[in-house]
């Protein structure tokens, strides 16, 4: 249960940070969590492609933020079409 809450918290912070980086604002708690969790998967996938493996909460947050920024960037490209 604690791990689940930790993932939600990391997802919320990562989604909020990605929103700040990409468009200057967050998306609300639920969307921040969703964006952050999906970003965690994307960031983890990207780090595995680059053969970068580290551990720790801060690293997990950084990876989730990177993935969330990539997600928001791709969504913005799709919306422009």
ABEGO torsion letter per residue (X at the ends): XAAAAAAAAAAAAAAAAAAAAAAGBBAEAAAAAAAAAAAAAAAAAAAAAAGBBBBEAAAAAAAAAAAAAAAAAAAAAAAAX
